[in-house]
Amino acid sequence: MLNILNFRNTGNLKITGERAVNGVPVGPDSLTSVSAYIQQDDLFIGSLTVREHLVFQALLRMHKHIPYNTRLQRVEEVIQELGLSKCAETQIGSPGRVKGISGGEMKRLSFASEILTDPPLMFCDEPTSGLDSYMSQNVISVLQNLTTQGKTIVCTIHQPSSEIFEMFHQILLMAEGRVAFMGKREKAIGFFKANGYPCPDNYNPSDFYIQTLAILPGNEVECRSRVGTICDSYENSERARKLKVKSKKFKILS
C-alpha cells in the first residue's frame, strides 16, 4: 500500500482512485517534494561512519543554494534529534560482514537521512521489522517525537506489542482489501465490541484485531463472513460518513 501511495514499484498493478494531500491531488514529483519514504530495507555504504553518511546525504539532497556550513549544522541537529551522538563516529558496517552500529541505530539513521530536508510528511514501511522489543519501542518513540514537531507520519507496523500500539494516535485496519476501521486508536475497541467482538481483558488489542480479521485456512467461509460484517458496519457508520463528507469538501476546495 505504501508503494502505491508513493508511486513506487507498482509494476503491472492496475490502480484506481486518486492520491491527494489535504484534498489536493498529487503526482510523483509533487508528493516527493513534501514527503520522505523510509523503506523496510536499509541501504548504506558500510565503510562510512554515521556522520560521514549524513554529510554525504546533506550535500547530495539539500537545496543547492543552502550554504555548506548550514548543511553541516543541519547534520548535527539531526544527529542530536535522533539520538545518534554516541555512534556518530562509528562505522555503519555491513550485516554479516563488517561489524558496525546496531539494528536500532541503523533504523534511526534511515530516519535521519530522510529528515535532513525537514519533510512535513513521512511514510515508514514496517520500521520495527527485525528489531527486538526494546529497539522497536525506541524506534517508535523517535517517530512519536517527530510528530510533536508537526510532522505527519504514516507507517505500516508488524505485530506491535501493546506498549508500541498505545503510542499510535490513529489506526487503519484493513482486511480483504476493505477498510475494517479507521480512526482514533482508543475508539477501535468500542467499535469491535459494538459489532459483537469484544477484546478480552489484559489482551494485546493489535493481536486481537489481527486474529479477528484473519482468514484462516480451512475456515475461509466463516472468516470472510465475519470480515464482511465488520467492514460493512464500518462503511455504514457515522465515522465513515463523516470521513467521506470531509473528503468531498477537500475535493471541492481543491
LOZASE-925796 format. One line per field, with one value per residue (C-alpha): residue in one letter; x negated, y, z negated; residue number from 1. Coordinates in steps of 0.2 Angstrom, whole numbers, plus 5000, padded with zeros to 4 digits. Example, Ala and Ser with C-alpha at 12.3 -4.5 7.8 and 13.67 -1.06 7.14 Angstrom:
BEGIN
rest <- A:S
px <- 4938:4932
py <- 4978:4995
pz <- 4961:4964
nr <- 1:2
***
This chain:
BEGIN
rest <- M:L:N:I:L:N:F:R:N:T:G:N:L:K:I:T:G:E:R:A:V:N:G:V:P:V:G:P:D:S:L:T:S:V:S:A:Y:I:Q:Q:D:D:L:F:I:G:S:L:T:V:R:E:H:L:V:F:Q:A:L:L:R:M:H:K:H:I:P:Y:N:T:R:L:Q:R:V:E:E:V:I:Q:E:L:G:L:S:K:C:A:E:T:Q:I:G:S:P:G:R:V:K:G:I:S:G:G:E:M:K:R:L:S:F:A:S:E:I:L:T:D:P:P:L:M:F:C:D:E:P:T:S:G:L:D:S:Y:M:S:Q:N:V:I:S:V:L:Q:N:L:T:T:Q:G:K:T:I:V:C:T:I:H:Q:P:S:S:E:I:F:E:M:F:H:Q:I:L:L:M:A:E:G:R:V:A:F:M:G:K:R:E:K:A:I:G:F:F:K:A:N:G:Y:P:C:P:D:N:Y:N:P:S:D:F:Y:I:Q:T:L:A:I:L:P:G:N:E:V:E:C:R:S:R:V:G:T:I:C:D:S:Y:E:N:S:E:R:A:R:K:L:K:V:K:S:K:K:F:K:I:L:S
px <- 5000:4986:4978:4994:4996:4979:4979:4966:4963:4981:4976:4991:5003:5020:5023:5039:5043:5033:5020:5022:5014:5026:5038:5026:5022:5003:4991:4974:4965:4976:4978:4959:4956:4966:4963:4950:4952:4942:4942:4940:4923:4909:4896:4880:4861:4854:4837:4844:4847:4864:4858:4850:4865:4876:4864:4864:4883:4884:4873:4882:4900:4902:4906:4891:4892:4890:4873:4861:4860:4879:4879:4866:4876:4892:4882:4878:4896:4902:4889:4895:4913:4912:4900:4886:4872:4864:4862:4858:4840:4844:4843:4860:4854:4862:4873:4864:4848:4842:4847:4855:4869:4884:4900:4910:4896:4897:4915:4913:4900:4913:4925:4910:4906:4924:4927:4912:4923:4937:4951:4969:4975:4966:4970:4962:4963:4963:4950:4948:4945:4930:4929:4931:4945:4933:4926:4944:4951:4935:4938:4957:4953:4942:4956:4968:4956:4956:4974:4973:4963:4978:4974:4987:4981:4989:4982:4986:4982:4979:4987:4983:4983:4996:4984:4980:4998:5003:4991:5001:5014:5024:5025:5031:5036:5039:5045:5048:5044:5058:5057:5062:5059:5051:5050:5043:5034:5044:5061:5057:5061:5078:5082:5077:5087:5102:5101:5100:5082:5076:5057:5053:5046:5027:5026:5015:5028:5017:5016:5035:5038:5026:5034:5052:5049:5038:5044:5039:5036:5050:5062:5062:5081:5084:5069:5074:5092:5085:5074:5088:5099:5086:5081:5100:5103:5088:5094:5111:5105:5106:5087:5085:5099:5090:5074:5082:5090:5074:5065:5078:5076:5057:5061:5072:5059:5045
py <- 5000:5012:5009:5013:5029:5034:5029:5016:4999:4997:4985:4979:4983:4990:5005:5015:5030:5046:5051:5068:5078:5088:5086:5092:5078:5075:5066:5058:5074:5085:5071:5068:5087:5087:5069:5056:5037:5026:5008:4992:4988:4999:5003:5011:5011:5001:5009:5026:5032:5039:5057:5054:5046:5061:5074:5065:5065:5083:5088:5077:5081:5098:5113:5119:5136:5131:5136:5122:5127:5127:5109:5104:5112:5103:5086:5090:5094:5078:5068:5076:5074:5055:5051:5046:5056:5040:5032:5047:5042:5023:5014:5009:4992:4978:4965:4948:4956:4971:4975:4992:5000:4991:4987:5001:5014:5009:5011:5028:5033:5029:5042:5054:5053:5057:5071:5081:5091:5093:5085:5088:5070:5054:5036:5022:5003:4992:5002:4989:4973:4963:4973:4966:4973:4986:4993:4993:5004:5015:5017:5021:5034:5043:5043:5049:5063:5069:5071:5083:5094:5095:5080:5068:5050:5036:5019:5000:4990:4971:4964:4978:4975:4983:4996:5001:5000:5013:5025:5027:5041:5035:5017:5010:4991:4983:4966:4958:4975:4984:4996:4987:5003:5020:5032:5036:5020:5020:5020:5004:4993:5001:4998:4980:4977:4985:4973:4958:4956:4962:4962:4951:4959:4960:4956:4965:4974:4973:4954:4954:4964:4953:4937:4944:4950:4935:4922:4905:4891:4878:4891:4903:4905:4909:4921:4930:4932:4939:4951:4957:4960:4971:4980:4984:4990:5002:5008:5012:5020:5038:5039:5033:5045:5060:5055:5054:5071:5078:5071:5078:5095:5094:5090:5105:5117:5110
pz <- 5000:4996:5013:5021:5011:5015:5034:5031:5038:5044:5058:5068:5054:5060:5048:5047:5037:5033:5022:5013:4999:4989:5004:5017:5030:5031:5043:5040:5041:5030:5017:5016:5013:4997:4991:4986:4988:4977:4984:4975:4981:4975:4989:4983:4988:4974:4974:4969:4952:4947:4948:4965:4972:4966:4973:4989:4989:4985:4999:5011:5006:4999:5010:5020:5013:4995:4989:4984:4966:4964:4971:4958:4945:4950:4949:4931:4927:4934:4925:4909:4913:4917:4903:4914:4905:4897:4913:4924:4927:4928:4945:4951:4956:4966:4958:4958:4965:4955:4938:4936:4927:4920:4929:4920:4923:4942:4942:4934:4947:4960:4952:4950:4969:4974:4961:4967:4979:4965:4974:4966:4971:4969:4974:4965:4971:4955:4946:4932:4943:4937:4920:4903:4892:4884:4900:4908:4894:4895:4914:4912:4898:4911:4923:4909:4905:4923:4923:4909:4921:4933:4944:4950:4950:4959:4956:4958:4942:4940:4924:4912:4893:4883:4877:4895:4901:4887:4895:4911:4912:4927:4935:4951:4951:4967:4972:4989:4997:4987:4973:4956:4945:4947:4933:4916:4909:4892:4902:4911:4895:4894:4912:4912:4896:4903:4918:4906:4905:4888:4884:4869:4854:4852:4871:4884:4894:4910:4909:4906:4922:4932:4926:4929:4946:4952:4965:4958:4969:4969:4961:4976:4977:4959:4958:4974:4967:4951:4960:4972:4957:4949:4965:4969:4951:4953:4970:4964:4948:4944:4943:4961:4967:4959:4967:4984:4982:4976:4991:5003:4995:4999:5017:5019:5011:5022
nr <- 1:2:3:4:5:6:7:8:9:10:11:12:13:14:15:16:17:18:19:20:21:22:23:24:25:26:27:28:29:30:31:32:33:34:35:36:37:38:39:40:41:42:43:44:45:46:47:48:49:50:51:52:53:54:55:56:57:58:59:60:61:62:63:64:65:66:67:68:69:70:71:72:73:74:75:76:77:78:79:80:81:82:83:84:85:86:87:88:89:90:91:92:93:94:95:96:97:98:99:100:101:102:103:104:105:106:107:108:109:110:111:112:113:114:115:116:117:118:119:120:121:122:123:124:125:126:127:128:129:130:131:132:133:134:135:136:137:138:139:140:141:142:143:144:145:146:147:148:149:150:151:152:153:154:155:156:157:158:159:160:161:162:163:164:165:166:167:168:169:170:171:172:173:174:175:176:177:178:179:180:181:182:183:184:185:186:187:188:189:190:191:192:193:194:195:196:197:198:199:200:201:202:203:204:205:206:207:208:209:210:211:212:213:214:215:216:217:218:219:220:221:222:223:224:225:226:227:228:229:230:231:232:233:234:235:236:237:238:239:240:241:242:243:244:245:246:247:248:249:250:251:252:253:254
***
